[in-house]
Amino acid sequence: MTPQVNIHIFEEFHDSVTPEWVRAVVTGVLSVEPEWLDENVSVVIADDESVADLNRAHRGLNETTDVLSFSNRHSGKYYGDDEEHTLWDDEAEFVLPPGFSAGLGEVVVSYPQVERQAKEAGHTAQKELAIMLAHGILHLLGYDHERQAEAAEMLALQHKAVVALFNC
């Protein structure tokens, strides 16, 4: 099985990231939990400003971040002081045609933040991007790091996926 991976890379990062590489990373990460390999995933490689705008609008945090996950299966947490803005109320349900899956969701990564974190960690931007993609996809699968036990499990799966990708 191979997931359907929809990829959008902002033009300024076309020389740094290829869709084929992103697709291979997503497939590798989902291989950690193979039952998800037939699901759709969207990935956006974006700039700091776009990620900060999304972070502000959907999480109430006025800052850039490295990766955001927008799951079709799990709700996220809103951290803002203002009232959370939603397009749907709790009673709304979007009905899909029979046999159609909405997919896992979308992962949005700030490539400039990836470069900064890679430099700080002493490894390549490619490896840091793989870590961020793994992290974001694991959020789509329902993993979180709010509590210490959850964080340890998520970090172990993230590490397993990246080790398998980079043979390190």
C-alpha positions as CSV (number, residue, x, y, z in Angstrom):
1,M,0.0,0.0,0.0
2,T,1.1,3.5,-0.7
3,P,-0.5,6.6,0.7
4,Q,-1.9,9.4,-1.5
5,V,0.3,12.3,-0.6
6,N,-0.7,15.8,-1.8
7,I,2.3,18.1,-1.6
8,H,2.6,21.9,-1.9
9,I,6.0,23.4,-1.6
10,F,6.3,27.2,-1.6
11,E,8.2,28.3,-4.7
12,E,11.2,29.7,-2.6
13,F,11.9,26.2,-1.3
14,H,11.7,24.2,-4.6
15,D,15.5,24.0,-4.7
16,S,15.7,22.6,-1.2
17,V,12.8,20.1,-1.1
18,T,11.4,17.8,-3.7
19,P,7.9,16.3,-3.8
20,E,9.4,12.8,-4.3
21,W,11.5,13.1,-1.2
22,V,8.5,14.3,0.9
23,R,6.4,11.4,-0.4
24,A,9.1,8.9,0.5
25,V,9.3,10.4,4.1
26,V,5.5,10.4,4.6
27,T,5.4,6.7,3.3
28,G,8.3,5.8,5.6
29,V,6.7,7.4,8.7
30,L,3.3,5.8,8.0
31,S,5.1,2.5,7.7
32,V,5.6,2.7,11.5
33,E,1.8,2.0,11.7
34,P,1.1,0.2,8.4
35,E,-2.7,0.2,8.8
36,W,-2.6,3.9,7.9
37,L,-0.7,3.4,4.6
38,D,-3.8,3.6,2.4
39,E,-4.9,7.0,3.8
40,N,-4.4,10.4,2.2
41,V,-2.1,13.0,3.7
42,S,-1.5,16.6,2.6
43,V,1.9,18.3,3.2
44,V,2.7,22.0,2.8
45,I,6.3,23.3,3.0
46,A,5.7,26.9,3.8
47,D,7.4,30.1,5.1
48,D,7.5,31.5,8.7
49,E,4.8,34.1,8.0
50,S,2.2,31.6,6.7
51,V,2.8,29.1,9.5
52,A,2.6,32.0,12.1
53,D,-0.7,33.1,10.5
54,L,-2.1,29.6,10.8
55,N,-0.8,29.2,14.3
56,R,-2.5,32.4,15.3
57,A,-5.8,31.6,13.6
58,H,-6.2,28.0,14.7
59,R,-4.3,27.7,17.9
60,G,-4.5,31.3,19.3
61,L,-0.7,31.5,19.5
62,N,0.9,34.6,17.9
63,E,4.2,33.0,17.0
64,T,5.9,31.0,14.3
65,T,6.3,27.3,15.0
66,D,8.0,24.4,13.2
67,V,5.1,22.2,12.3
68,L,1.3,22.3,12.5
69,S,-1.0,19.3,12.1
70,F,-4.6,19.6,11.0
71,S,-6.2,16.3,11.6
72,N,-9.5,15.1,10.1
73,R,-9.9,12.7,13.0
74,H,-8.6,14.5,16.2
75,S,-9.3,18.0,17.4
76,G,-6.5,20.2,18.5
77,K,-6.2,22.6,21.4
78,Y,-6.8,26.3,21.2
79,Y,-4.4,28.3,23.5
80,G,-5.6,31.9,22.8
81,D,-7.2,34.2,25.3
82,D,-9.9,35.2,22.9
83,E,-12.9,33.0,22.1
84,E,-11.9,30.1,19.8
85,H,-13.1,30.7,16.2
86,T,-14.6,27.7,14.6
87,L,-16.5,27.2,11.3
88,W,-18.4,24.2,12.7
89,D,-20.3,23.7,15.9
90,D,-20.1,20.5,17.9
91,E,-23.3,19.2,16.3
92,A,-22.1,19.6,12.7
93,E,-21.2,16.5,10.8
94,F,-19.7,16.4,7.4
95,V,-21.0,13.4,5.5
96,L,-18.7,11.7,2.9
97,P,-19.9,9.5,0.1
98,P,-19.8,5.8,0.8
99,G,-16.2,4.3,0.5
100,F,-14.6,7.8,0.5
101,S,-12.1,8.8,3.2
102,A,-11.3,12.4,4.2
103,G,-7.8,11.2,4.8
104,L,-5.6,11.8,7.8
105,G,-5.3,15.5,7.4
106,E,-2.6,18.1,6.6
107,V,0.9,18.8,7.9
108,V,2.3,22.3,7.4
109,V,6.0,22.9,8.0
110,S,7.9,26.1,8.2
111,Y,11.1,25.5,6.2
112,P,13.0,28.5,7.6
113,Q,12.3,27.2,11.1
114,V,13.5,23.7,10.0
115,E,16.8,25.3,8.8
116,R,17.3,27.1,12.1
117,Q,16.5,24.0,14.2
118,A,18.8,21.9,12.0
119,K,21.7,24.3,12.5
120,E,21.1,24.4,16.3
121,A,20.9,20.5,16.4
122,G,24.0,20.1,14.3
123,H,22.4,18.1,11.5
124,T,21.1,18.7,8.0
125,A,17.9,20.5,7.1
126,Q,16.8,17.3,5.3
127,K,17.0,15.3,8.6
128,E,15.2,18.1,10.5
129,L,12.5,18.2,7.9
130,A,12.0,14.4,8.2
131,I,11.8,14.8,12.0
132,M,9.1,17.5,11.6
133,L,7.2,15.5,9.1
134,A,7.3,12.5,11.4
135,H,6.1,14.7,14.3
136,G,3.3,16.2,12.3
137,I,2.1,12.9,10.9
138,L,2.1,11.3,14.4
139,H,-0.2,14.1,15.5
140,L,-2.5,13.2,12.6
141,L,-2.5,9.6,13.9
142,G,-3.6,10.8,17.3
143,Y,-0.3,10.9,19.2
144,D,0.4,13.9,21.4
145,H,3.0,15.2,23.9
146,E,0.9,17.0,26.5
147,R,1.8,14.4,29.2
148,Q,5.2,12.9,29.9
149,A,4.1,9.3,29.0
150,E,2.5,10.4,25.8
151,A,5.5,12.5,24.9
152,A,7.9,9.5,25.5
153,E,5.8,7.2,23.2
154,M,5.5,9.9,20.5
155,L,9.2,10.6,20.6
156,A,10.1,6.9,20.4
157,L,7.9,6.5,17.3
158,Q,9.3,9.7,15.8
159,H,12.8,8.4,16.4
160,K,12.0,4.9,14.9
161,A,10.7,6.5,11.8
162,V,13.7,8.9,11.3
163,V,16.2,6.1,12.0
164,A,14.5,3.9,9.4
165,L,14.7,6.8,6.9
166,F,18.3,7.7,7.5
167,N,19.8,4.4,8.7
168,C,21.3,6.1,11.7
